């Protein structure tokens, strides 16, 4: 039986993504890496993340990219649709890593204690 591979979404220089990749490797888990900077944000997957986790979880309001946005842009993010529009244009506002597990579960952020591995 072939091992099912999970997918890690993020950017390679993000500390949380780096920690997640090390942790997954240490657990012997196979994964593919999707780089937002090189491959963009896949819209169908983003829709699934927003549905599964909620836009408030997927949107990183603590990061540098969010803090650098003008107040009007920040104030304009009030629901899933406006958050999605921002995430598609500014991938760095997505909390990382987003992991799509073989089970169908999606997790956001570095939280091995909550991962289904």
MOPAC internal coordinates of N, CA, C and O (Angstrom, degrees):
PM7 1SCF
backbone

  N    0.0000 0     0.00 0     0.00 0    0    0    0
  C    1.4567 1     0.00 0     0.00 0    1    0    0
  C    1.5264 1   109.48 1     0.00 0    2    1    0
  O    1.2310 1   120.58 1   -47.56 1    3    2    1
  N    1.3215 1   116.50 1   132.44 1    3    2    1
  C    1.4576 1   121.80 1  -177.11 1    5    3    2
  C    1.5269 1   110.06 1   -80.61 1    6    5    3
  O    1.2310 1   120.73 1   -40.86 1    7    6    5
  N    1.3297 1   116.20 1   139.14 1    7    6    5
  C    1.4688 1   120.60 1   175.78 1    9    7    6
  C    1.5184 1   109.47 1   -69.01 1   10    9    7
  O    1.2310 1   120.77 1   -44.93 1   11   10    9
  N    1.3080 1   116.13 1   135.07 1   11   10    9
  C    1.4523 1   119.74 1   175.36 1   13   11   10
  C    1.5233 1   108.12 1   -81.93 1   14   13   11
  O    1.2310 1   120.70 1   -43.19 1   15   14   13
  N    1.3042 1   116.27 1   136.81 1   15   14   13
  C    1.4532 1   121.29 1  -177.93 1   17   15   14
  C    1.5209 1   110.12 1   -95.22 1   18   17   15
  O    1.2310 1   121.16 1   -39.41 1   19   18   17
  N    1.3313 1   115.39 1   140.59 1   19   18   17
  C    1.4559 1   119.50 1   174.79 1   21   19   18
  C    1.5168 1   108.14 1   -96.38 1   22   21   19
  O    1.2310 1   120.76 1   -12.98 1   23   22   21
  N    1.3255 1   116.15 1   167.02 1   23   22   21
  C    1.4598 1   120.64 1  -178.92 1   25   23   22
  C    1.5231 1   109.39 1  -121.11 1   26   25   23
  O    1.2310 1   121.44 1   -49.23 1   27   26   25
  N    1.3312 1   114.86 1   130.77 1   27   26   25
  C    1.4540 1   122.28 1   176.22 1   29   27   26
  C    1.5269 1   106.93 1  -106.26 1   30   29   27
  O    1.2310 1   120.79 1   -55.63 1   31   30   29
  N    1.3315 1   116.10 1   124.37 1   31   30   29
  C    1.4665 1   122.25 1   178.96 1   33   31   30
  C    1.5223 1   108.81 1  -108.27 1   34   33   31
  O    1.2310 1   120.60 1   -42.53 1   35   34   33
  N    1.3311 1   116.46 1   137.47 1   35   34   33
  C    1.4567 1   119.88 1   177.53 1   37   35   34
  C    1.5063 1   110.93 1   165.44 1   38   37   35
  O    1.2310 1   121.57 1    25.34 1   39   38   37
  N    1.3321 1   114.60 1  -154.66 1   39   38   37
  C    1.4568 1   120.75 1   175.47 1   41   39   38
  C    1.5313 1   107.34 1  -125.32 1   42   41   39
  O    1.2310 1   120.27 1   -38.56 1   43   42   41
  N    1.3286 1   117.10 1   141.44 1   43   42   41
  C    1.4587 1   119.86 1  -170.56 1   45   43   42
  C    1.5241 1   115.55 1   -64.60 1   46   45   43
  O    1.2310 1   119.33 1   152.64 1   47   46   45
  N    1.3327 1   118.89 1   -27.36 1   47   46   45
  C    1.4604 1   119.39 1  -177.73 1   49   47   46
  C    1.5301 1   113.52 1   -90.59 1   50   49   47
  O    1.2310 1   119.62 1  -175.59 1   51   50   49
  N    1.3168 1   118.34 1     4.41 1   51   50   49
  C    1.4664 1   122.85 1   177.70 1   53   51   50
  C    1.5326 1   109.01 1   -75.84 1   54   53   51
  O    1.2310 1   120.40 1   -51.22 1   55   54   53
  N    1.3268 1   116.84 1   128.78 1   55   54   53
  C    1.4634 1   120.78 1  -178.51 1   57   55   54
  C    1.5196 1   112.73 1   -59.39 1   58   57   55
  O    1.2310 1   119.88 1   139.46 1   59   58   57
  N    1.3247 1   117.84 1   -40.54 1   59   58   57
  C    1.4692 1   120.52 1   179.52 1   61   59   58
  C    1.5207 1   111.38 1   -65.37 1   62   61   59
  O    1.2310 1   120.67 1   142.25 1   63   62   61
  N    1.3215 1   116.32 1   -37.75 1   63   62   61
  C    1.4648 1   120.70 1   177.90 1   65   63   62
  C    1.5273 1   109.41 1   -67.28 1   66   65   63
  O    1.2310 1   120.58 1   137.11 1   67   66   65
  N    1.3250 1   116.50 1   -42.89 1   67   66   65
  C    1.4645 1   119.95 1   178.39 1   69   67   66
  C    1.5261 1   110.72 1   -59.23 1   70   69   67
  O    1.2310 1   120.44 1   133.45 1   71   70   69
  N    1.3329 1   116.77 1   -46.55 1   71   70   69
  C    1.4681 1   120.64 1   179.97 1   73   71   70
  C    1.5214 1   110.97 1   -62.05 1   74   73   71
  O    1.2310 1   120.53 1   138.25 1   75   74   73
  N    1.3309 1   116.60 1   -41.75 1   75   74   73
  C    1.4601 1   120.68 1  -179.97 1   77   75   74
  C    1.5210 1   111.19 1   -63.09 1   78   77   75
  O    1.2310 1   120.53 1   136.43 1   79   78   77
  N    1.3124 1   116.59 1   -43.57 1   79   78   77
  C    1.4665 1   120.39 1  -178.84 1   81   79   78
  C    1.5275 1   110.79 1   -64.77 1   82   81   79
  O    1.2310 1   120.20 1   139.34 1   83   82   81
  N    1.3245 1   117.22 1   -40.66 1   83   82   81
  C    1.4691 1   120.60 1   176.92 1   85   83   82
  C    1.5279 1   109.67 1   -63.14 1   86   85   83
  O    1.2310 1   120.50 1   132.82 1   87   86   85
  N    1.3246 1   116.65 1   -47.18 1   87   86   85
  C    1.4645 1   121.08 1  -178.77 1   89   87   86
  C    1.5296 1   110.89 1   -59.86 1   90   89   87
  O    1.2310 1   120.05 1   133.11 1   91   90   89
  N    1.3109 1   117.51 1   -46.89 1   91   90   89
  C    1.4662 1   121.36 1  -179.65 1   93   91   90
  C    1.5282 1   111.05 1   -61.29 1   94   93   91
  O    1.2310 1   120.92 1   137.83 1   95   94   93
  N    1.3277 1   115.85 1   -42.17 1   95   94   93
  C    1.4692 1   120.25 1   178.59 1   97   95   94
  C    1.5310 1   110.23 1   -63.72 1   98   97   95
  O    1.2310 1   120.42 1   136.97 1   99   98   97
  N    1.3335 1   116.81 1   -43.03 1   99   98   97
  C    1.4618 1   120.46 1   178.77 1  101   99   98
  C    1.5283 1   112.13 1   -62.38 1  102  101   99
  O    1.2310 1   120.58 1   150.42 1  103  102  101
  N    1.3308 1   116.49 1   -29.58 1  103  102  101
  C    1.4670 1   120.82 1   178.92 1  105  103  102
  C    1.5260 1   111.67 1   -82.69 1  106  105  103
  O    1.2310 1   120.68 1   175.67 1  107  106  105
  N    1.3316 1   116.30 1    -4.33 1  107  106  105
  C    1.4586 1   120.39 1  -179.46 1  109  107  106
  C    1.5194 1   113.39 1    75.89 1  110  109  107
  O    1.2310 1   120.69 1  -156.75 1  111  110  109
  N    1.3337 1   116.29 1    23.25 1  111  110  109
  C    1.4598 1   120.49 1  -178.16 1  113  111  110
  C    1.5305 1   110.50 1   -92.76 1  114  113  111
  O    1.2310 1   120.75 1   -47.40 1  115  114  113
  N    1.3132 1   116.17 1   132.60 1  115  114  113
  C    1.4654 1   121.46 1   176.38 1  117  115  114
  C    1.5204 1   108.76 1   -81.95 1  118  117  115
  O    1.2310 1   120.79 1   -42.13 1  119  118  117
  N    1.3144 1   116.09 1   137.87 1  119  118  117
  C    1.4610 1   119.41 1   177.52 1  121  119  118
  C    1.5161 1   109.41 1  -148.42 1  122  121  119
  O    1.2310 1   121.83 1   -21.91 1  123  122  121
  N    1.3234 1   114.10 1   158.09 1  123  122  121
  C    1.4529 1   120.14 1   169.83 1  125  123  122
  C    1.5227 1   106.15 1  -109.55 1  126  125  123
  O    1.2310 1   121.10 1   -29.59 1  127  126  125
  N    1.3277 1   115.50 1   150.41 1  127  126  125
  C    1.4565 1   120.42 1  -178.94 1  129  127  126
  C    1.5165 1   109.68 1  -111.52 1  130  129  127
  O    1.2310 1   120.95 1   -51.59 1  131  130  129
  N    1.3328 1   115.80 1   128.41 1  131  130  129
  C    1.4665 1   122.09 1   177.46 1  133  131  130
  C    1.5277 1   107.05 1  -109.48 1  134  133  131
  O    1.2310 1   120.71 1   -66.71 1  135  134  133
  N    1.3233 1   116.24 1   113.29 1  135  134  133
  C    1.4594 1   123.29 1  -177.38 1  137  135  134
  C    1.5281 1   109.86 1   -89.35 1  138  137  135
  O    1.2310 1   120.90 1   -66.99 1  139  138  137
  N    1.3350 1   115.89 1   113.01 1  139  138  137
  C    1.4682 1   120.48 1   179.50 1  141  139  138
  C    1.5190 1   111.94 1   -57.31 1  142  141  139
  O    1.2310 1   120.16 1   142.64 1  143  142  141
  N    1.3220 1   117.29 1   -37.36 1  143  142  141
  C    1.4636 1   120.62 1  -175.48 1  145  143  142
  C    1.5295 1   111.37 1   -68.80 1  146  145  143
  O    1.2310 1   120.26 1   142.07 1  147  146  145
  N    1.3342 1   117.11 1   -37.93 1  147  146  145
  C    1.4580 1   120.58 1  -177.66 1  149  147  146
  C    1.5205 1   112.90 1   -92.94 1  150  149  147
  O    1.2310 1   120.00 1   145.60 1  151  150  149
  N    1.3422 1   117.61 1   -34.40 1  151  150  149
  C    1.4644 1   121.10 1  -173.08 1  153  151  150
  C    1.5239 1   113.43 1  -109.06 1  154  153  151
  O    1.2310 1   120.27 1   172.67 1  155  154  153
  N    1.3141 1   117.09 1    -7.33 1  155  154  153
  C    1.4537 1   120.18 1  -179.12 1  157  155  154
  C    1.5260 1   112.40 1    78.07 1  158  157  155
  O    1.2310 1   121.54 1    -3.63 1  159  158  157
  N    1.3122 1   114.66 1   176.37 1  159  158  157
  C    1.4590 1   121.14 1   178.03 1  161  159  158
  C    1.5250 1   107.61 1   -93.60 1  162  161  159
  O    1.2310 1   120.00 1   -59.57 1  163  162  161
  N    1.3266 1   117.61 1   120.43 1  163  162  161
  C    1.4646 1   119.84 1  -179.89 1  165  163  162
  C    1.5355 1   109.64 1   -74.51 1  166  165  163
  O    1.2310 1   120.65 1   -66.38 1  167  166  165
  N    1.3211 1   116.36 1   113.62 1  167  166  165
  C    1.4647 1   120.67 1  -173.34 1  169  167  166
  C    1.5253 1   114.09 1   -58.78 1  170  169  167
  O    1.2310 1   118.58 1   136.61 1  171  170  169
  N    1.3413 1   120.32 1   -43.39 1  171  170  169
  C    1.4732 1   118.72 1   178.84 1  173  171  170
  C    1.5343 1   112.19 1   -60.66 1  174  173  171
  O    1.2310 1   120.70 1   141.57 1  175  174  173
  N    1.3373 1   116.27 1   -38.43 1  175  174  173
  C    1.4605 1   119.79 1   178.05 1  177  175  174
  C    1.5272 1   110.88 1   -68.85 1  178  177  175
  O    1.2310 1   120.28 1   139.41 1  179  178  177
  N    1.3372 1   117.07 1   -40.59 1  179  178  177
  C    1.4575 1   120.42 1   177.60 1  181  179  178
  C    1.5273 1   110.19 1   -58.38 1  182  181  179
  O    1.2310 1   120.49 1   136.83 1  183  182  181
  N    1.3230 1   116.68 1   -43.17 1  183  182  181
  C    1.4720 1   120.07 1   177.11 1  185  183  182
  C    1.5261 1   110.81 1   -57.21 1  186  185  183
  O    1.2310 1   120.76 1   137.66 1  187  186  185
  N    1.3298 1   116.16 1   -42.34 1  187  186  185
  C    1.4639 1   120.88 1  -179.35 1  189  187  186
  C    1.5311 1   110.43 1   -66.42 1  190  189  187
  O    1.2310 1   120.05 1   138.17 1  191  190  189
  N    1.3361 1   117.50 1   -41.83 1  191  190  189
  C    1.4632 1   120.33 1   179.54 1  193  191  190
  C    1.5234 1   110.80 1   -62.44 1  194  193  191
  O    1.2310 1   120.87 1   136.86 1  195  194  193
  N    1.3254 1   115.94 1   -43.14 1  195  194  193
  C    1.4638 1   120.13 1  -179.58 1  197  195  194
  C    1.5213 1   110.62 1   -63.98 1  198  197  195
  O    1.2310 1   120.66 1   140.29 1  199  198  197
  N    1.3293 1   116.34 1   -39.71 1  199  198  197
  C    1.4628 1   120.32 1   179.33 1  201  199  198
  C    1.5259 1   110.97 1   -68.43 1  202  201  199
  O    1.2310 1   120.47 1   136.45 1  203  202  201
  N    1.3274 1   116.71 1   -43.55 1  203  202  201
  C    1.4611 1   121.47 1  -175.43 1  205  203  202
  C    1.5293 1   112.93 1   -74.80 1  206  205  203
  O    1.2310 1   120.44 1   141.49 1  207  206  205
  N    1.3296 1   116.76 1   -38.51 1  207  206  205
  C    1.4588 1   120.52 1  -171.19 1  209  207  206
  C    1.5204 1   114.80 1  -111.65 1  210  209  207
  O    1.2310 1   120.47 1   158.18 1  211  210  209
  N    1.3352 1   116.71 1   -21.82 1  211  210  209
  C    1.4608 1   120.68 1  -176.38 1  213  211  210
  C    1.5153 1   110.60 1    92.02 1  214  213  211
  O    1.2310 1   120.67 1   -38.91 1  215  214  213
  N    1.3197 1   116.31 1   141.09 1  215  214  213
  C    1.4659 1   120.33 1  -176.24 1  217  215  214
  C    1.5256 1   112.43 1   -63.97 1  218  217  215
  O    1.2310 1   120.37 1   149.93 1  219  218  217
  N    1.3406 1   116.90 1   -30.07 1  219  218  217
  C    1.4582 1   120.15 1  -178.76 1  221  219  218
  C    1.5254 1   111.52 1   -66.22 1  222  221  219
  O    1.2310 1   120.18 1   151.14 1  223  222  221
  N    1.3399 1   117.26 1   -28.86 1  223  222  221
  C    1.4614 1   121.95 1   178.62 1  225  223  222
  C    1.5258 1   110.40 1   -80.90 1  226  225  223
  O    1.2310 1   120.34 1   137.93 1  227  226  225
  N    1.3251 1   116.95 1   -42.07 1  227  226  225
  C    1.4635 1   121.70 1  -176.20 1  229  227  226
  C    1.5315 1   111.74 1   -71.77 1  230  229  227
  O    1.2310 1   120.07 1   147.80 1  231  230  229
  N    1.3120 1   117.48 1   -32.20 1  231  230  229
  C    1.4693 1   121.85 1   179.92 1  233  231  230
  C    1.5218 1   110.23 1   -79.08 1  234  233  231
  O    1.2310 1   120.65 1   -56.07 1  235  234  233
  N    1.3199 1   116.36 1   123.93 1  235  234  233
  C    1.4652 1   121.89 1  -179.94 1  237  235  234
  C    1.5212 1   109.56 1   -93.85 1  238  237  235
  O    1.2310 1   121.05 1   -80.62 1  239  238  237
  N    1.3331 1   115.59 1    99.38 1  239  238  237
  C    1.4651 1   120.23 1   179.75 1  241  239  238
  C    1.5246 1   112.58 1   -87.35 1  242  241  239
  O    1.2310 1   120.55 1   178.61 1  243  242  241
  N    1.3320 1   116.56 1    -1.39 1  243  242  241
  C    1.4650 1   119.87 1  -178.89 1  245  243  242
  C    1.5286 1   112.50 1   -98.55 1  246  245  243
  O    1.2310 1   120.22 1   168.21 1  247  246  245
  N    1.3102 1   117.19 1   -11.79 1  247  246  245
  C    1.4588 1   120.91 1  -174.72 1  249  247  246
  C    1.5193 1   114.31 1   -80.60 1  250  249  247
  O    1.2310 1   121.95 1   -13.31 1  251  250  249
  N    1.3136 1   113.87 1   166.69 1  251  250  249
  C    1.4612 1   121.71 1  -179.42 1  253  251  250
  C    1.5245 1   111.94 1   -60.69 1  254  253  251
  O    1.2310 1   120.28 1   138.51 1  255  254  253
  N    1.3271 1   117.07 1   -41.49 1  255  254  253
  C    1.4697 1   119.67 1  -177.52 1  257  255  254
  C    1.5185 1   110.37 1   -60.45 1  258  257  255
  O    1.2310 1   119.70 1   135.67 1  259  258  257
  N    1.3274 1   118.18 1   -44.33 1  259  258  257
  C    1.4690 1   121.75 1   179.10 1  261  259  258
  C    1.5314 1   109.82 1   -63.01 1  262  261  259
  O    1.2310 1   120.11 1   134.57 1  263  262  261
  N    1.3178 1   117.40 1   -45.43 1  263  262  261
  C    1.4664 1   120.79 1  -177.31 1  265  263  262
  C    1.5247 1   111.92 1   -64.87 1  266  265  263
  O    1.2310 1   120.17 1   152.56 1  267  266  265
  N    1.3309 1   117.28 1   -27.44 1  267  266  265
  C    1.4660 1   120.62 1   179.85 1  269  267  266
  C    1.5296 1   113.07 1   -81.03 1  270  269  267
  O    1.2310 1   120.16 1   166.92 1  271  270  269
  N    1.3321 1   117.31 1   -13.08 1  271  270  269
  C    1.4657 1   119.95 1   178.93 1  273  271  270
  C    1.5198 1   109.87 1   -70.19 1  274  273  271
  O    1.2310 1   120.44 1   -32.48 1  275  274  273
  N    1.3225 1   116.76 1   147.52 1  275  274  273
  C    1.4631 1   119.03 1   177.40 1  277  275  274
  C    1.5312 1   109.73 1   -69.43 1  278  277  275
  O    1.2310 1   121.36 1   -20.20 1  279  278  277
  N    1.3318 1   115.00 1   159.80 1  279  278  277
  C    1.4629 1   120.64 1  -175.18 1  281  279  278
  C    1.5238 1   112.27 1   -60.18 1  282  281  279
  O    1.2310 1   120.00 1   144.33 1  283  282  281
  N    1.3064 1   117.61 1   -35.67 1  283  282  281
  C    1.4655 1   120.96 1  -179.05 1  285  283  282
  C    1.5303 1   110.42 1   -65.10 1  286  285  283
  O    1.2310 1   120.31 1   138.59 1  287  286  285
  N    1.3248 1   117.01 1   -41.41 1  287  286  285
  C    1.4686 1   120.38 1   178.45 1  289  287  286
  C    1.5196 1   109.95 1   -65.31 1  290  289  287
  O    1.2310 1   120.41 1   134.41 1  291  290  289
  N    1.3209 1   116.83 1   -45.59 1  291  290  289
  C    1.4651 1   120.16 1   178.37 1  293  291  290
  C    1.5284 1   110.97 1   -60.15 1  294  293  291
  O    1.2310 1   120.45 1   134.60 1  295  294  293
  N    1.3148 1   116.74 1   -45.40 1  295  294  293
  C    1.4628 1   121.10 1  -178.55 1  297  295  294
  C    1.5242 1   111.90 1   -66.07 1  298  297  295
  O    1.2310 1   120.53 1   155.01 1  299  298  297
  N    1.3316 1   116.60 1   -24.99 1  299  298  297
  C    1.4542 1   120.84 1  -179.40 1  301  299  298
  C    1.5173 1   114.28 1   -76.19 1  302  301  299
  O    1.2310 1   120.24 1   169.96 1  303  302  301
  N    1.3292 1   117.15 1   -10.04 1  303  302  301
  C    1.4720 1   120.60 1   179.19 1  305  303  302
  C    1.5213 1   107.66 1   -91.31 1  306  305  303
  O    1.2310 1   121.40 1   -80.71 1  307  306  305
  N    1.3276 1   114.92 1    99.29 1  307  306  305
  C    1.4629 1   120.33 1  -173.60 1  309  307  306
  C    1.5237 1   114.12 1  -126.32 1  310  309  307
  O    1.2310 1   120.31 1   173.90 1  311  310  309
  N    1.3265 1   117.02 1    -6.10 1  311  310  309
  C    1.4663 1   119.73 1  -178.65 1  313  311  310
  C    1.5272 1   109.29 1  -159.28 1  314  313  311
  O    1.2310 1   120.62 1     0.81 1  315  314  313
  N    1.3216 1   116.41 1  -179.19 1  315  314  313
  C    1.4624 1   120.68 1  -177.07 1  317  315  314
  C    1.5254 1   112.30 1   -60.95 1  318  317  315
  O    1.2310 1   120.13 1   141.35 1  319  318  317
  N    1.3167 1   117.36 1   -38.65 1  319  318  317
  C    1.4656 1   120.34 1  -177.41 1  321  319  318
  C    1.5327 1   111.53 1   -66.35 1  322  321  319
  O    1.2310 1   120.30 1   134.85 1  323  322  321
  N    1.3306 1   117.03 1   -45.15 1  323  322  321
  C    1.4586 1   119.34 1  -179.31 1  325  323  322
  C    1.5271 1   111.00 1   -71.94 1  326  325  323
  O    1.2310 1   120.04 1   146.29 1  327  326  325
  N    1.3309 1   117.52 1   -33.71 1  327  326  325
  C    1.4680 1   120.88 1   176.44 1  329  327  326
  C    1.5250 1   109.90 1   -66.12 1  330  329  327
  O    1.2310 1   120.60 1   137.15 1  331  330  329
  N    1.3289 1   116.46 1   -42.85 1  331  330  329
  C    1.4641 1   120.79 1   179.78 1  333  331  330
  C    1.5262 1   110.62 1   -61.41 1  334  333  331
  O    1.2310 1   120.06 1   135.23 1  335  334  333
  N    1.3163 1   117.49 1   -44.77 1  335  334  333
  C    1.4636 1   121.02 1  -179.77 1  337  335  334
  C    1.5290 1   110.51 1   -58.68 1  338  337  335
  O    1.2310 1   120.58 1   137.20 1  339  338  337
  N    1.3332 1   116.51 1   -42.80 1  339  338  337
  C    1.4580 1   119.92 1   178.77 1  341  339  338
  C    1.5331 1   110.54 1   -66.46 1  342  341  339
  O    1.2310 1   120.18 1   136.63 1  343  342  341
  N    1.3282 1   117.27 1   -43.37 1  343  342  341
  C    1.4677 1   121.02 1  -178.43 1  345  343  342
  C    1.5289 1   112.28 1   -63.02 1  346  345  343
  O    1.2310 1   120.57 1   146.15 1  347  346  345
  N    1.3223 1   116.52 1   -33.85 1  347  346  345
  C    1.4621 1   119.39 1   178.78 1  349  347  346
  C    1.5308 1   112.16 1   -70.35 1  350  349  347
  O    1.2310 1   120.40 1   150.66 1  351  350  349
  N    1.3265 1   116.84 1   -29.34 1  351  350  349
  C    1.4636 1   119.79 1  -179.88 1  353  351  350
  C    1.5271 1   113.16 1   -94.90 1  354  353  351
  O    1.2310 1   120.63 1   154.05 1  355  354  353
  N    1.3264 1   116.41 1   -25.95 1  355  354  353
  C    1.4785 1   121.99 1  -178.63 1  357  355  354
  C    1.5243 1   108.49 1  -130.72 1  358  357  355
  O    1.2310 1   120.29 1   -99.53 1  359  358  357
  N    1.3206 1   117.06 1    80.47 1  359  358  357
  C    1.4684 1   120.60 1  -174.07 1  361  359  358
  C    1.5254 1   113.46 1   -59.97 1  362  361  359
  O    1.2310 1   120.01 1   158.34 1  363  362  361
  N    1.3124 1   117.58 1   -21.66 1  363  362  361
  C    1.4633 1   120.04 1  -178.77 1  365  363  362
  C    1.5251 1   113.36 1   -71.02 1  366  365  363
  O    1.2310 1   119.66 1   170.88 1  367  366  365
  N    1.3211 1   118.25 1    -9.12 1  367  366  365
  C    1.4698 1   119.46 1   175.91 1  369  367  366
  C    1.5254 1   111.82 1   -86.25 1  370  369  367
  O    1.2310 1   120.25 1   179.85 1  371  370  369
  N    1.3223 1   117.12 1    -0.15 1  371  370  369
  C    1.4654 1   120.35 1   175.94 1  373  371  370
  C    1.5224 1   107.53 1   -84.72 1  374  373  371
  O    1.2310 1   120.94 1   -51.66 1  375  374  373
  N    1.3347 1   115.80 1   128.34 1  375  374  373
  C    1.4630 1   120.46 1   177.44 1  377  375  374
  C    1.5184 1   108.15 1   -64.61 1  378  377  375
  O    1.2310 1   120.96 1   -42.58 1  379  378  377
  N    1.3338 1   115.77 1   137.42 1  379  378  377
  C    1.4528 1   120.18 1  -173.93 1  381  379  378
  C    1.5198 1   111.10 1  -123.47 1  382  381  379
  O    1.2310 1   120.92 1   -22.22 1  383  382  381
  N    1.3218 1   115.85 1   157.78 1  383  382  381
  C    1.4634 1   127.86 1   -10.34 1  385  383  382
  C    1.5223 1   111.38 1   -79.05 1  386  385  383
  O    1.2310 1   121.25 1   -25.01 1  387  386  385
  N    1.3112 1   115.22 1   154.99 1  387  386  385
  C    1.4612 1   120.72 1   167.46 1  389  387  386
  C    1.5250 1   104.25 1  -100.08 1  390  389  387
  O    1.2310 1   120.73 1   -51.77 1  391  390  389
  N    1.3264 1   116.21 1   128.23 1  391  390  389
  C    1.4558 1   119.84 1  -179.35 1  393  391  390
  C    1.5164 1   109.52 1  -120.62 1  394  393  391
  O    1.2310 1   121.46 1   -53.56 1  395  394  393
  N    1.3257 1   114.81 1   126.44 1  395  394  393
  C    1.4652 1   121.94 1   174.71 1  397  395  394
  C    1.5277 1   106.34 1   -98.73 1  398  397  395
  O    1.2310 1   120.92 1   -69.91 1  399  398  397
  N    1.3211 1   115.85 1   110.09 1  399  398  397
  C    1.4615 1   122.31 1  -176.77 1  401  399  398
  C    1.5241 1   110.16 1   -85.28 1  402  401  399
  O    1.2310 1   120.31 1   -27.94 1  403  402  401
  N    1.3298 1   117.01 1   152.06 1  403  402  401
  C    1.4734 1   120.35 1   179.45 1  405  403  402
  C    1.5377 1   113.14 1   -57.34 1  406  405  403
  O    1.2310 1   120.46 1   153.40 1  407  406  405
  N    1.3237 1   116.72 1   -26.60 1  407  406  405
  C    1.4652 1   121.23 1  -179.87 1  409  407  406
  C    1.5218 1   112.59 1   -70.80 1  410  409  407
  O    1.2310 1   120.84 1   166.25 1  411  410  409
  N    1.3580 1   116.00 1   -13.75 1  411  410  409
  C    1.4574 1   120.12 1  -175.53 1  413  411  410
  C    1.5186 1   112.04 1   102.71 1  414  413  411
  O    1.2310 1   120.30 1   169.08 1  415  414  413
  N    1.3315 1   117.02 1   -10.92 1  415  414  413
  C    1.4585 1   121.12 1   179.00 1  417  415  414
  C    1.5259 1   109.92 1   -73.33 1  418  417  415
  O    1.2310 1   120.63 1   -31.99 1  419  418  417
  N    1.3232 1   116.40 1   148.01 1  419  418  417
  C    1.4564 1   123.02 1   175.64 1  421  419  418
  C    1.5152 1   107.81 1  -121.27 1  422  421  419
  O    1.2310 1   120.56 1   -46.91 1  423  422  421
  N    1.3339 1   116.54 1   133.09 1  423  422  421
  C    1.4593 1   120.54 1   174.69 1  425  423  422
  C    1.5229 1   108.82 1  -123.06 1  426  425  423
  O    1.2310 1   121.27 1   -27.28 1  427  426  425
  N    1.3256 1   115.17 1   152.72 1  427  426  425
  C    1.4586 1   121.59 1  -178.52 1  429  427  426
  C    1.5247 1   108.18 1  -128.06 1  430  429  427
  O    1.2310 1   120.91 1   -52.10 1  431  430  429
  N    1.3284 1   115.87 1   127.90 1  431  430  429
  C    1.4610 1   121.24 1   179.88 1  433  431  430
  C    1.5170 1   111.91 1    94.80 1  434  433  431
  O    1.2310 1   121.27 1   -12.50 1  435  434  433
  N    1.3264 1   115.17 1   167.50 1  435  434  433
  C    1.4620 1   121.03 1   179.12 1  437  435  434
  C    1.5209 1   108.62 1   -87.69 1  438  437  435
  O    1.2310 1   120.68 1   -76.23 1  439  438  437
  N    1.3302 1   116.30 1   103.77 1  439  438  437
  C    1.4679 1   122.00 1  -177.22 1  441  439  438
  C    1.5257 1   110.17 1  -149.45 1  442  441  439
  O    1.2310 1   120.07 1  -109.51 1  443  442  441
  N    1.3491 1   117.46 1    70.49 1  443  442  441
  C    1.4577 1   120.46 1  -176.76 1  445  443  442
  C    1.5250 1   113.80 1   -56.85 1  446  445  443
  O    1.2310 1   120.38 1   150.97 1  447  446  445
  N    1.3298 1   116.87 1   -29.03 1  447  446  445
  C    1.4633 1   119.05 1   178.98 1  449  447  446
  C    1.5315 1   112.53 1   -67.48 1  450  449  447
  O    1.2310 1   120.20 1   164.32 1  451  450  449
  N    1.3167 1   117.22 1   -15.68 1  451  450  449
  C    1.4690 1   121.45 1   179.63 1  453  451  450
  C    1.5327 1   112.03 1  -108.08 1  454  453  451
  O    1.2310 1   120.46 1  -179.12 1  455  454  453
  N    1.3123 1   116.73 1     0.88 1  455  454  453
  C    1.4631 1   120.51 1  -177.03 1  457  455  454
  C    1.5171 1   111.39 1   -84.42 1  458  457  455
  O    1.2310 1   120.41 1   -37.68 1  459  458  457
  N    1.3137 1   116.83 1   142.32 1  459  458  457
  C    1.4661 1   120.62 1  -175.88 1  461  459  458
  C    1.5287 1   114.96 1   -81.54 1  462  461  459
  O    1.2310 1   120.02 1  -159.47 1  463  462  461
  N    1.3234 1   117.56 1    20.53 1  463  462  461
  C    1.4651 1   120.91 1  -177.15 1  465  463  462
  C    1.4680 1   113.01 1   -73.78 1  466  465  463
  O    1.2310 1   120.10 1   180.00 1  467  466  465

